[in-house]
Amino acid sequence: HFQPPLPDALYREKDFFSLYPLDGGGYFIHSCILGTLRDEEICDKILSGALDEFGTLPELDFRRFEDWSTIEKTSWINRLYFLVPMAKTAMLRNDRQLGSLIRKTIFAFYRNNPPPESREEILMHWKAQEYRRDHDYNLCGITSGPADYQWFDFQVASRVIHILLAAYFLRGMELFDSSDLEKLDTIIRDHARVIHTVEA
């Protein structure tokens, strides 16, 4: 059973991003798109279309800005930061429809953006992205071109934290059946597998 590092009462009392501050680039993009760090305001803005440039929930296009010229934007959306304030709002409002939308978004991301399958594929993917980042972008100043960041760098670790916390907030709403829990387990294991492979 997943247990978050902070007490439930603190999660209920405080807005998520007051407990888990955004990094510099993430804060910049978050401010441009959502303009607030308050959980319910974030949720309501998203439901009113704040993420429309990425598509429509739950089937967002996580590759739409997959380019060096928009690297911060693709990193932000692929970390799924927005899931946690939405899940907390669903819990506080006891909004099963909203909770179901978050559930579908988690599964849609994984279905449309599967991880590299083998150890060799993971390492090959990371080496290719590291070269593009360190040589093409940082050294040569190439500011356009593909940036395949779904399963690279901090996106993986950040995203699995947000998936875990979102599912935790939704745990009492009976939205996940046994099949869903098996899918969640696979998603979490695959994130851990990628992290372990590149960090081992």
C-alpha positions, 0 to 999 in steps of 0.5 A, a space after each residue: 500500500 502506498 503511503 505518502 510522506 506527509 500526513 493526510 491532514 497536511 495534504 487536505 489543508 495545504 495546496 499541493 504546490 506549497 508542499 511540492 514546489 515546482 522547479 524553475 522551468 516547471 514554474 514558468 510554464 505552469 504560471 503561463 498556462 494556469 496562472 495559479 498554485 491553488 488546487 481548486 483554481 488549477 482544477 477549474 481552469 483545466 476543466 474550463 479549457 486551460 490545457 486545450 493546446 494539448 488536446 482534450 482530457 483524457 486524451 491529451 497529446 503529450 507529444 505535441 510540443 516535443 521539440 527543443 524550442 518548447 522543451 520546458 512545455 513538453 517536460 511540464 505536461 509529461 510530468 503530469 503535475 496537474 493530476 494531483 491538484 485535480 485529484 485532491 479537488 475531486 476528493 474534497 468535492 466527492 466528485 466521481 465524474 472528475 475522479 473518473 476523468 483523472 483515472 482515464 487520463 492516467 491510463 490514456 497517457 500510458 496507453 499512448 506513450 508506452 515505455 521502452 520494453 527491454 533494458 537495451 531499448 531503455 539505455 539506447 533511448 537515454 543515450 540518444 536523448 542525452 546526446 541530443 540534449 548535451 551536444 545538439 542543444 547545450 553545446 551547438 545551440 540547436 533550438 529545434 528538432 525532436 525531443 523525445 522526453 516521455 521516458 527520459 530524465 526527470 519526467 519519469 520520476 516526477 510523473 510516477 510520484 504524481 500518479 501515485 499521489 493522484 491515485 492516493 487521493 482517489 482511493 476512497 471513491 471506488 473508481 479503480 476495479 481490480 483490473 484497474 489496480 493491476 494496470 496501475 501496478 504495471 504503470 508504477 513498475 514500468 516507471 521503476 524499471 526505467 529509473 532502476 535501469 538507468 541509475 543502476 
